Structures are given as structure tokens and as C-alpha cells.
Amino acid sequence: MAATLDEINLLEDTWAEAVPYDQFEVLRDQAPVFWHDHPEFKGFWAVTRFDDVRAVSRDHHTFSTELGSTFLADYDEAALELVRMTLLNMDPPKHSRYRRLVSAGFTPKMISRLVDHIDEKAAAIVDRIADREEVEFVEEVAAELPLQVICEMIGVPDEDRHMVFDWSNRLVGGQDPDFRTTPEDGEAAAAEIYAYCDAIVADRLANPRDDIMSALVHAEVDGDRLSTQELNMFFVLLCVAGNETTRNLLAHSLQALLERPEITADLVANIDDDALWASTTEEFLRWGSAIHNFRRTTTRDTEIAGQPIAAGEKVVIFYPSANTDPTHFSDPYRFDPRRTPNDHLTFGGGGAHFCLGANLARAEIKIMMREFLRRFPNVEAAGPHRRMRSDFVNGIKHLPVRLNA
Ligand code: HEM
């Protein structure tokens, strides 16, 4: 356990080692709303208890995403203008109008059509590696399914999907040397993705199809069409939100099982038990908390758990800490496939921004993990896994496994 509050450090180097559960324990106990300095930017209030994370998520009047974005960095006005074109960085009422519009692509009908294809996609992914002794789980399994699903959703042809993979790595991998080789590379990736999106937009304007980009280019908000920039920003949000998170969640799920052979054996023995797989999926989600945190900015003087906070300050909510708060989850460091209830905050705390892709992600995780274990019940680690250096996504870069041990 970190000995004192002076040792708290929630910046990127810490996460490259492990999720700092020890620090969260100290914070939840001694300073649940903790002032954290930042070497480059203005400091922030770190919120770590389950109830407080949920309360902040649900109060968009006081805790805005539009004022300063959802990221820790301080952006200048020009950069803020750009990020405010994505749903995550809009406050109601603007957010509500856009969310309604975008929800056209997330109707139960659209989702169930995608889900129908997830079985086939997961089976094909494991078929392709069936004869191999060892595979790199992150790239060959975990990355593939979300990538194929998001590409189908936005209408990117199969042969282009690896470009989307590369762009989203470079966009969110800014703090990890394996992904971003030069400081300009993140911006270059953004430029490439915008150009690609422009071509899709032009095509859907001329030849509308039954996909989300066609719905968006023809949709209107308050009588206006979405601008090219707004469409670009939504495309990026979907590529990143739909890809990185689900990929990492799958990698953490397998890592949890590799460390717990008795749980793997239980799941293999009950491979057709739907209820067990549904509850295991929720535990994968609680355990793997794919996003470390999101930021809000206070619109007025307020307080959280008795700590006064002035208007205009940064408040950062830590999902993995909420998900292991012992006042809410008994024995929180035990991976329990039958945990009920399991109202983790991995998709957010239930406010206006609650994850639009939650049900899609649930289906992907449940189907992919079940199919993988069905085919490779004796899977075991073939070397150490490597974590991503990021204070934003809970990434695993490499997870080598032996399939038929
Ligand atoms: C395991 C996978 C995923 C995790 C852990 C995750 C997590 C999150 C979280 C924490 C938020 C913010 C919630 C809040 O502020 O209250 C969010 C928002 C969002 N997610 Fe996900 N997500 C996942 C998968 C997906 C997928 C597959 C898609 C799309 C296909 C998606 C699309 C979105 C969008 C569009 C938003 C913004 C919603 C808004 O601002 O109104 N997510 N997600």
C-alpha cells in the first residue's frame, strides 16, 4: 500500500506498471476528493469513491464535459472548438439533440443485426488460428472482433480495416513509445482518418445505404446538416470508442483467466450456461475497466463529499477505483464470475453520456470469450503480457498465449 498521500501519482508512468489499486485504497480511505498536481497542466481533483464517481457522472449541470473536454490536458480555444464537435464533449441541450441523432445508428434493430454477425465473426477469428501453437492474443484475436464490428457498422470495407486499427492506435497511443514514434504522428493519423472519412461521406451522399454513416450524412439537427468536420469527429469517436475499449477489455478478460485456471475450468465445464456467461461478462467488465478516467469541469462552486470545489476546476473520475470500492463490492479483488449484483461503472455512471455502445460491447465480449474458451480450453500464457503507457486507456499491448497446451 502507498504509505502516504505524498506518494500519490496517477500520471501515465504509474499505469504502465499496473492499475494503482494500492493508491486508490489510500485515496478512498483518507482523501476521496484529492488535489493532484500535474507537471504540464493545471492540477485536478481526483474522485475515487463509487458513490462520488456515480454522482459526478449524473450531474451534467455542475460537471460539464463541454467546458474543458473529457481529457486531462488543457486545450486552447481552437482545439476545444474541435473536440466539442464530439458527443462526449457536449453538454445538454446540444448533447441531447446530437445523441438523439446519432442514436439512429444504435437502435435495437441496428444492434441486433450486428450482434447476429458477431457469432460468425468470432468463429472465423478462432478458425484462422486453430492450427497454431502460439498466438499474440491482442492483435490476432482481441483487436479483430471490435474492428470488424465497427467497420461493418460504419461501412468500412473489410480490406481497409487495418488502416482503422493503425489510426486508432496512433490516436490514443500518444503516451506510449511503441505507437507514437514522432510527436507529429498523432496529428498525421487524424489527418489521414479525416481524408478517409471525407471519401465515405461523399460516397454516402451519392449512394445512401443502410449504415450509420448514411444515416448521419442525411440527418439534420435543428434544420442543419452535420458539417464535414462534425462528421469527421464522430467517425474518429466511433473508431476509438468502439475499438480500443473492447479490445483491451478482451485482453484483460483473458489475462484474468490465465491467472485463475480453476475459474477457467469452471467456465469451460459450463460453456453453454448462458446465465453464467452473462454474469461472467459483467465481471470481465468490472475487472478490466477499459477507461481509467474521464474529466469534467465545474460550472459553479460546489462540493463533493464535503470538499469545496470552485467553479472552473477539473474533476477527474476514476472508474477502476469505483469498481473496487469495498463499500460497494464485497471482496473487490476477487474475480467472481457469479457476482451479483454487479453494477460496475465501466460504461459510465449512468448519466447523459452513458456509453452508447454498451450492449454491443457486452455481446462482443461474451461471444468472443466463450468461443475462444470453447476452442482452446487449455490456453495458457506463453510469456509475460505488456501494458500500455497511458493515463487514459487501460491497455494491454501484448499477450502471447499457447493455444493447445
Ligand atoms: C468495453 C467496451 C467499452 C467501454 C468500457 C466503454 C466505455 C465508455 C464510457 C466510460 C463512456 C463515457 C460514459 C460517461 O461519461 O458517463 C462511453 C461513452 C461512449 N461510448 Fe463507449 N465503451 C465501450 C464500447 C463502446 C462501443 C463498442 C461503442 C460504439 C460502437 C462505444 C461508443 C460510445 C460513444 C459514442 C460514447 C459517447 C456517448 C455520449 O457522450 O453521449 N463505446 N463509453
Boltz pocket constraint, residues with backbone or C-beta under 6 A from the ligand:
constraints:
  - pocket:
      binder: B
      contacts: [[A, 57], [A, 87], [A, 88], [A, 89], [A, 99], [A, 150], [A, 237], [A, 238], [A, 241], [A, 242], [A, 243], [A, 245], [A, 246], [A, 249], [A, 289], [A, 290], [A, 291], [A, 294], [A, 345], [A, 346], [A, 347], [A, 348], [A, 349], [A, 350], [A, 351], [A, 352], [A, 353], [A, 354], [A, 355], [A, 356], [A, 357], [A, 358], [A, 360], [A, 361]]
      max_distance: 6.0
